[in-house]
């Protein structure tokens, strides 16, 4: 069953703050046990326990401050990356939209040009047809003589 202990020790749930907390608790327990089993008078023992407690509290405050600073740094770095990512994504979206508008504008221009060319060709053919139809319908007079 030694494998169970190793498996739990390498679990993803352990983080720096919990390891630090366990270290501080273990150190505090060890210091208190050392004081309790040392051959000292009651007053000396109480003073030593009070000193150890103050030192433990000071160390805990330092550790909490360091963890707070690290958390602030991680937050700031993550926020900057998110802001940068958002800015890049917004720029790319704007570029894609501009490209799409440009392509659509070109296609609208091409379609408009094709429609105009078709209209002109229709008018030209209609005019030719009307001119040729008038000459066929118009009476021709032969000259005698």
C-alpha positions as CSV (number, residue, x, y, z in Angstrom):
1,X,0.0,0.0,0.0
2,X,3.0,2.3,-0.2
3,X,1.9,3.1,-3.7
4,X,-1.2,4.8,-2.3
5,X,0.9,7.2,-0.3
6,X,3.1,8.0,-3.3
7,X,0.0,8.5,-5.5
8,X,-1.6,10.9,-3.0
9,X,1.7,12.8,-2.6
10,X,1.9,13.5,-6.4
11,X,-1.8,14.6,-6.7
12,X,-2.7,17.8,-8.5
13,X,-4.5,19.1,-5.4
14,X,-1.4,20.1,-3.5
15,X,-0.2,23.6,-4.1
16,X,2.4,26.0,-2.7
17,X,0.2,27.6,-0.1
18,X,-1.0,24.3,1.4
19,X,2.5,22.9,1.5
20,X,3.7,26.1,3.2
21,X,0.8,25.9,5.7
22,X,1.7,22.3,6.6
23,X,5.3,23.2,7.0
24,X,4.4,26.0,9.4
25,X,2.0,23.9,11.4
26,X,4.6,21.1,11.7
27,X,7.3,23.5,12.7
28,X,4.9,25.0,15.3
29,X,4.0,21.6,16.7
30,X,7.7,20.6,16.9
31,X,8.6,23.8,18.7
32,X,5.8,23.4,21.3
33,X,6.8,19.8,21.9
34,X,10.4,20.8,22.3
35,X,9.4,23.5,24.8
36,X,7.1,21.2,26.8
37,X,9.7,18.5,27.2
38,X,12.6,20.8,28.1
39,X,13.5,21.0,31.8
40,X,12.5,24.7,32.5
41,X,10.5,26.5,35.1
42,X,6.9,27.4,34.4
43,X,7.6,31.1,33.8
44,X,10.4,30.3,31.4
45,X,8.3,27.8,29.6
46,X,5.4,30.3,29.2
47,X,7.8,32.9,27.9
48,X,9.3,30.5,25.4
49,X,5.9,29.4,24.2
50,X,4.8,33.0,23.8
51,X,8.0,33.8,21.9
52,X,7.5,30.7,19.6
53,X,3.9,31.8,19.1
54,X,4.9,35.3,18.1
55,X,7.6,34.0,15.8
56,X,5.1,31.6,14.2
57,X,2.6,34.4,13.7
58,X,5.3,36.6,12.2
59,X,6.3,33.9,9.8
60,X,2.7,33.2,8.9
61,X,2.2,36.9,8.1
62,X,5.4,37.0,6.0
63,X,4.2,33.9,4.1
64,X,0.8,35.4,3.6
65,X,2.3,38.6,2.3
66,X,4.5,36.7,-0.1
67,X,1.7,34.6,-1.4
68,X,-0.5,37.8,-1.8
69,X,2.3,39.4,-3.8
70,X,2.7,36.4,-6.0
71,X,-1.0,36.1,-6.5
72,X,-1.1,39.8,-7.5
73,X,1.8,39.3,-10.0
74,X,0.0,36.3,-11.5
75,X,-3.2,38.2,-11.7
76,X,-1.5,41.2,-13.4
77,X,0.3,39.0,-15.9
78,X,-2.8,37.1,-16.7
79,X,-4.8,40.3,-17.1
80,X,-2.2,41.8,-19.4
81,X,-2.2,38.6,-21.5
82,X,-6.0,38.6,-21.7
83,X,-6.0,42.3,-22.7
84,X,-3.3,41.7,-25.3
85,X,-5.3,38.7,-26.7
86,X,-8.5,40.7,-26.8
87,X,-6.8,43.6,-28.6
88,X,-5.2,41.2,-31.1
89,X,-8.5,39.4,-31.7
90,X,-10.3,42.7,-32.1
91,X,-7.7,43.9,-34.6
92,X,-8.0,40.7,-36.6
93,X,-11.8,40.9,-36.6
94,X,-11.7,44.5,-37.8
95,X,-9.2,43.5,-40.6
96,X,-11.5,40.6,-41.6
97,X,-14.5,42.9,-41.7
98,X,-12.6,45.5,-43.8
99,X,-11.5,42.8,-46.2
100,X,-15.1,41.5,-46.5
101,X,-16.4,45.0,-47.1
102,X,-13.8,45.6,-49.7
103,X,-14.5,42.3,-51.5
104,X,-18.3,42.9,-51.3
105,X,-17.7,46.4,-52.7
106,X,-15.7,45.1,-55.6
107,X,-18.3,42.5,-56.4
108,X,-21.1,45.1,-56.2
109,X,-19.0,47.3,-58.6
110,X,-18.5,44.3,-60.9
111,X,-22.2,43.5,-60.9
112,X,-23.1,47.1,-61.5
113,X,-20.7,47.3,-64.4
114,X,-22.0,44.2,-65.9
115,X,-25.6,45.5,-65.6
116,X,-24.6,48.8,-67.3
117,X,-22.8,46.9,-70.1
118,X,-25.9,44.7,-70.6
119,X,-28.1,47.8,-70.7
120,X,-25.9,49.5,-73.3
121,X,-25.7,46.4,-75.4
122,X,-29.5,46.0,-75.3
123,X,-30.1,49.7,-76.2
124,X,-27.5,49.4,-79.1
125,X,-29.1,46.2,-80.4
126,X,-32.6,47.7,-80.1
127,X,-31.4,50.8,-82.0
128,X,-29.9,48.6,-84.8
129,X,-33.0,46.5,-85.0
130,X,-35.2,49.6,-85.2
131,X,-33.0,51.1,-87.9
132,X,-32.9,47.9,-90.0
133,X,-36.6,47.4,-89.5
134,X,-37.4,51.0,-90.9
135,X,-35.4,50.4,-94.0
136,X,-37.2,47.1,-94.7
137,X,-40.6,48.6,-94.1
138,X,-39.9,51.8,-95.9
139,X,-41.2,51.8,-99.5
140,X,-38.6,51.7,-102.2
141,X,-39.2,53.5,-105.4
142,X,-37.7,52.4,-108.6
143,X,-36.7,54.9,-111.1
144,X,-37.7,54.6,-114.7
145,X,-35.6,55.3,-117.4
